[in-house]
Amino acid sequence: MTVTDTIQRQRKNFWEQPWVAPLAVFIMVTALWELIVWTFKPPVFLLPPPSLIAQSFSAQFGALMSYGFNTFLEAVGGFVIGCGLGLLVAMVVARSARLSDLLLPFAIASNSVPIVAMAPIAIVWFGIGPGSKIAIVAVMCFFPTMVSAVRGLTTVPPDALALMRSYAASEWHIFTKLRVPNSLPFVFNAFKICTAVSMIGAIVAEFFGGAVNYLGVYIKTQASILKTTDAWAAILVACFFGLAFYFVVVLAERALMPWHRHEV
């Protein structure tokens, strides 16, 4: 193999990396955004250019990251409670088709209720502090996790189930050796969805009240006085924490399901 072939292969491998395409799209969208703003010159409060957003982000980096971390803790708290309860309920529901059919309409109904409708009620119940935000996130994460886990626990391959029973495997062994591994892809798909849902839920819930050192309150305050550049900088922080949360779940998925990664 010549040096030229080696270089071409390295270039090909580089462009096949999964992060290259999203990064290229991000750069192109940002450049197009900057070009549109400087060409048509809309009011800064209406559409600030990415360069000004980057300046605001840099100037308030410490404060914004602190606000983002506070909101992130609310999202993680609700994620852990909601997903944990969803898994526990799924283990019970999966043993009864009638109970599964009974709870499914409630899962659909709960996901149809917008956050703006739940937030005021949660504040009345749990106060204006982080507790109400965690409760909202928990509700938003509970039913997607429960539905996905029930599907994974109940849709096991019939041949595998028959093989386990032919060896006189107990229900506990069937559950731990067959149903749980089969449910992991479904559960982690729900977890990855809930990472984004948890950040969205925490931020939107903060729009209805809370301390000033949280992202939702900061975004609402800055937007209300037309400091949209600062609000966009805070949104950038929310995106950072949401992506970081998502990639942590992806790493956990790869660690717990190496066989599934190879299959994909």
TIKEKOL-435914 format. One record per atom (N, C-alpha, C): residue in one letter; x, z, y. Coordinates in steps of 0.02 Angstrom, whole numbers, plus 50000, padded with zeros to 5 digits. Example, Ala and Ser with C-alpha at 12.3 -4.5 7.8 and 13.67 -1.06 7.14 Angstrom:
BEGIN
a506605039049716
a506155039049775
a506605039049835
s506425035449888
s506845035749947
s506455039450002
END
This chain:
BEGIN
m500425000049940
m500005000050000
m500445000050062
t500304995450108
t500714994850168
t500505000050220
v500915000550272
v500765005250326
v500125003250362
t500034996550370
t499424994150403
t498794996050365
d498824995450298
d498244997350257
d498105004750263
t498635008850266
t498545016050273
t498205017750339
i498435014550393
i498135015850459
i497405013750461
q497255007850431
q496565005550430
q496115010150390
r496375012750334
r495985017450294
r495855023850333
q496365026250369
q496275032350409
q495755031350463
r495775025450495
r495275023950546
r494575023650516
k494525020550458
k493875020150425
k493625027050406
n494065031250380
n493865038050362
n493655041950424
f493985040750481
f493815044250543
f493095042650564
w492925036050564
w492255034150586
w491715036050537
e491895037750476
e491405039850426
e491285047450428
q491655051050470
q491545058250476
q490845059550504
p490485064650478
p489785065750499
p489705067750572
w490235070350603
w490175072650673
w490335067250723
v490595061550701
v490805056350748
v490205053050782
a489705051150742
a489115047750770
a488745052150820
p488585058550804
p488245062750854
p488655063650918
l489325064350910
l489745065150970
l489735058751012
a489755052950980
a489735046651017
a489075045951054
v488515047651021
v487865047251054
v487835052051113
f488095058151105
f488095063051159
f488485060351219
i489075057451207
i489475054751262
i489115049051297
m488805044651259
m488465038951289
m487855041151330
v487465045951303
v486885048451339
v487095051951404
t487625055951400
t487865059451459
t488115054551512
a488485049451491
a488735044451538
a488165040551570
l487655038751529
l487075035151556
l486695039451604
w486615045851589
w486275050551633
w486635050951700
e487295051751698
e487695052151759
e487625045751800
l487635040051766
l487585033551800
l486905032751834
i486375034651799
i485705034051827
i485625038451889
v485885044651886
v485815049251942
v486185046652003
w486805044351993
w487205041952050
w486975035152074
t486595031452034
t486335024952056
t485695025852096
f485215029652070
f484565030252102
f484525036352148
k484995041052142
k485045046852186
k484385050652195
p484105053252140
p483515057552147
p483725064252175
p483245068252200
p483415074952224
p483755078952170
v484255082952190
v484645086752141
v484195091552103
f483705094552136
f483275099352102
f482835095852049
l482725089252057
l482315085652010
l482715083451948
l483315080851959
l483735078651904
l484475079151924
p484785084851912
p485495085551930
p485925081451882
p486495078851906
p486945075151862
p487315079951815
p487525077451757
p487895081751710
p488525084851739
s488835081451787
s489445084151817
s489295090651855
l488735090851891
l488545096951927
l488335102451878
i487995100551825
i487805105451774
i488435108551743
a488935104351730
a489565106851702
a489915111551750
q489885110051815
q490185114451865
q489825121251867
s489165121051865
s488785127251864
s488925131251801
f488975127851745
f489125131151682
f489815134451685
s490295130951712
s490975133751717
s491005139651764
a490645139151821
a490665144451871
a490335150851847
q489835150251803
q489465156151779
q489555157151704
f490115154951677
f490215154851605
f490115161851574
g490435166851602
g490395173551573
g489685176351573
a489345175751630
a488665178351635
a488185174551589
l488245167851588
l487795163851547
l487895165251472
m488515165951451
m488635167451381
m488375174451362
s488415179051410
s488135185751398
s487375185451391
y487055181651436
y486325180851431
y486135177451365
g486525172251348
g486385168651286
g486465173051225
f486965177351226
f487075181751168
f486505186751161
n486255189251217
n485685193851215
n485065190551184
t484935184451205
t484375180751177
t484505179051104
f485125177351088
f485315175751019
f485185181650973
l485325187750996
l485205193650955
l484455194350940
e484025192950989
e483305193050977
e483115187850924
a483405181850930
a483255176550883
a483475178450812
v484075181250806
v484335183250741
v483905188850711
g483715193650753
g483295199150728
g482635196650701
g482295192350738
g481675189450715
g481765185050654
f482325181350652
f482475177050595
f482555181250532
v482935186550536
v483065190750477
v482415193950453
i482025196650499
i481395199950479
i480905194850451
g480795189450488
g480295184550467
g480475181150402
c481105178850396
c481315175350335
c481355180250276
g481575186450289
g481605191350235
g480925192950207
l480445194150252
l479755195450228
l479455189350195
g479625183450220
g479375177250190
g479615176550118
l480245178250106
l480515177750038
l480185182949992
l480095189050017
l479785194249976
l479065192449957
v478685190150006
v477995188249992
v477975182249945
a478435177549954
a478445171649911
a478565173449838
m478975178549825
m479105180649757
m478475183349724
v478055186549764
v477425189149737
v476905183549730
v476865179449782
v476355174149782
v476495168949728
a477135167649714
a477305162449665
a477055164049595
r476895170349582
r476655172349515
r475905171249507
s475565169249562
s474845168349558
s474645162249599
a474395157049565
a474175150949600
a473575152449645
r473145157049624
r472565158749664
r472775162149730
l473255166649725
l473495170049786
l473855165049832
s474215160349803
s474545155149843
s474035151049881
d473495148949847
d472975145049880
d472615149149933
l472585155749924
l472255160049972
l472645160650036
l473315161250031
l473735162350089
l473925155950126
l473895150250092
l474115143950124
l473725142350188
p473055143050190
p472705141750253
p472935146150310
f473115152450296
f473365156750349
f474045154350374
a474455151650329
a475105148950349
a475005143050396
i474535138750379
i474405132950422
i474125135150489
a473665139950487
a473355142350550
a473865145650595
s474315149650566
s474815153150607
s475285148250641
n475465142850607
n475905137950636
n475565133650689
s474895133950691
s474525130050740
s474445133850806
v474595140350806
v474525144350866
v475145143450910
p475085141250972
p475675140351015
p475985147051035
i476625146751052
i476985152851071
i476665155951133
v476455151651180
v476185154251243
v475555158351231
a475215157251176
a474615161251160
a474805167951128
m475345168051090
m475535174251055
m475935178951100
a476325176151146
a476795180251186
a476445185751225
p475905184451263
p475585189951300
p475335195551255
i475055193651197
i474805198651150
i475375202751121
a475915199451105
a476495203051077
a476785207951128
i476775206151192
i477025210651244
i476575216751249
v475915215751242
v475455221551243
v475595226151184
w475725223251126
w475825227251065
w476515230651063
f477035226851080
f477725229251069
f478105230551133
g477795229651191
g478135230951253
g478495224851279
i478765225451339
i479075219751372
i479805218851352
g480065223451312
g480765223151291
g480875218251234
p481455218651202
p481625213951148
p481155214251089
g480815219851078
g480385220551020
g479845215151016
s479535213551073
s479015208451073
s479295201551057
k479895200051081
k480205193551067
k480395192950993
i480655198450965
i480835198450894
i480215197550852
a479665200750871
a479035200150833
a478785192950833
i478825189650890
i478595182650894
i479025178150850
v479685179050854
v480135175050813
v480005176350739
a479885182650721
a479755184350651
a479135180850625
v478605180750665
v477995177250645
v478115169750637
m478505166950682
m478645159750680
m479075157950619
c479495162450596
c479935161050539
c479625162950472
f479135167350474
f478865170050411
f478535164750368
f478055161250395
f477655156650354
f478035150450333
p478455147250374
p478855141650347
p479305143750289
t479595149750294
t480015152050239
t479605153550177
m479035156750187
m478615158450129
m478375152150093
v478125147350131
v477865141250100
v478415137450063
s478995136850093
s479555133250061
s479785136949998
a479835143550003
a480065147449945
a479565147049888
v478925147349903
v478415146749850
v478465139949817
r478555134849856
r478615128149828
r479225127749782
g479785130549803
g480385130249762
g480325134349699
l479985140049703
l479915144349644
l479425141649593
t478955137649615
t478425135349569
t478535128249543
t478925124249578
t479025117249557
t479665116549517
v479745120549465
v480335119949422
v480235114149374
p480765110949351
p480695105449302
p480375108049238
p479855104749214
p479515107049152
p479975107349092
d480435102449086
d480885102349029
d481345108449029
a481595110249090
a482025116149095
a481645122449078
l481025122849101
l480615128749086
l480465129249011
a480315123548980
a480185123548908
a480805125448869
l481395123248892
l482015124948858
l482145132448862
m482045135348920
m482145142548928
m481685146448881
r481065144348877
r480585147948835
r480725146848760
s481015141048744
s481185139848674
s481735144548650
y482145146948698
y482665151848681
y482415159048690
a481765159848697
a481455166448703
a481705170248765
a481835166548818
a482055169748880
a481485173748910
s481645179548937
s481145183748969
s480955180749037
e480395183049064
e480175180649130
e480695182249183
w481035187949175
w481555189749224
w482125184749222
h482335182949161
h482875178049155
h482665171149181
i482045169249167
i481795162949193
i481785163049269
f481595168749296
f481565169349369
f482265168949401
t482735172749373
t483405173149404
t483835167049388
k483765164149328
k484205158749307
k483925151849321
l483265151349330
l482955144749340
l482575144249406
r482105148849416
r481685148149476
r482065149249541
v482475154449543
v482855155849605
v483345150149622
p483765147849574
p484205142249592
p483815135949612
n483245134749580
n482845128949598
n482555129549668
s482425135749690
s482115136749756
s482615136549813
l483265137249799
l483755137849853
l483755131949901
p483725125649878
p483695120049927
p483085120449972
f482515122449944
f481905123149985
f481985128750036
v482275134350014
v482355140050058
v482845138550114
f483395135350099
f483885133950151
f483635128550200
n483225124050176
n482905119350223
n482475123150273
a482105128050248
a481695132250292
a482145136250340
f482685138950314
f483145142750356
f483415138450414
k483605132350398
k483885127950450
k483365126250503
i482745125350481
i482215124250530
i482105130450573
c482145136250541
c482015142550577
c482565144250626
t483175141650617
t483695143050667
t483495140350735
a483235134150735
a483005131250799
a482375134650823
v481915135950777
v481285139050795
v481395145950825
s481875149650798
s481995156550822
s482255156450894
m482715151950910
m482955151650979
m482405149451027
i482015144551006
i481465142251049
i480965147851060
g480785151351006
g480295156751012
g480535162351057
a481175164251050
a481445169751091
a481455167751165
i481675161651180
i481725159551251
i481035158951282
v480565155651248
v479895154851276
v479555161651284
a479655166151237
a479355172751244
a479615176451304
e480245175251321
e480545178451380
e480255175851446
f479935170051444
f479615167451505
f479075172151530
f478795176251484
f478235180651502
f478465187551524
g479105188551529
g479365194851554
g479935197451513
g480365201251547
g480945204151513
g481485205651564
a482045208151540
a482605209651583
a482925203151609
v483265203751665
v483555197751697
v484145195051659
n484445198951614
n485035196651579
n484865193351512
y484325189351512
y484125185451454
y484015178251475
l484135173551430
l484115166451449
l483435164251474
g482895166151439
g482235163851459
g482055166151529
v482185172451544
v482045175051612
v482475171551664
y483115170451647
y483565167151694
y483345159951707
i483155156251654
i482935149351664
i482305149051707
k481835153351692
k481215153351730
k481345155151804
t481765160151816
t481915162251884
t482255156751924
q482765153651894
q483145148451929
q482715142351941
a482295140451893
a481865134651902
a481335135851955
s481095141951960
s480565143552009
s480815143052081
i481475143852091
i481755143252159
i482145136652166
l481995132052121
l482265125152122
l483025124852112
k483305129952082
k484015129552063
k484055126851991
t483835120651984
t483785117851917
t484475116451886
t484985115851928
t485655114951900
t485855120951860
d485725126951887
d485875133051850
d485425133651787
a484795131551794
a484345131751736
a484595127151680
w484835121251698
w485105116651648
w485735119551616
a486135122951654
a486735126151626
a486535131451574
a485995135051588
a485755140051540
a485475136651477
i485145130951486
i484895127151429
i485475124751386
l486025122951418
l486625120951381
l486875126751337
v486855132751364
v487055138651325
v486585139751266
a485945138751277
a485455139451223
a485595134451167
c485775128351186
c485945123251136
c486565125451097
f487055128251131
f487665130451097
f487515135751045
f487125140751063
f486975146151015
f486535143550958
g486065138950974
g485645136150922
g486055132150872
l486535128050896
l486965124250851
l487405128850810
a487685134050842
a488115138650806
a487725142150750
f487115144250764
f486685147450715
f486545142650657
y486405136450673
y486255131450622
y486855130350577
f487445129750605
f488045128450565
f488235134450521
v488085140450544
v488195146350502
v487765145950439
v487125143950448
v486685143250391
v486915137650345
v487165132150374
v487425126650333
v488025128850292
l488475132750322
l489055135250285
l488835139850229
a488335144150242
a488075148450189
a487765144350133
e487415139050151
e487115134650101
e487645131450057
r488175129150087
r488715125950048
r489075131050003
a489125137150027
a489465142149987
a489035144249927
l488375144749936
l487935147049883
l487705141449837
m487725135149862
m487485129549821
m487995123849820
p488585125049793
p489075119549791
p488845113649749
w488435115049698
w488185109549655
w487715104949694
h487315107849739
h486835103949777
h487195099349826
r487745101649855
r488125097549902
r488405091449865
h488665092449804
h488945086849767
h488405081849747
e487805084449733
e487265079949715
e487065075649773
v487055078649834
v486875074849894
v487425069849911
END
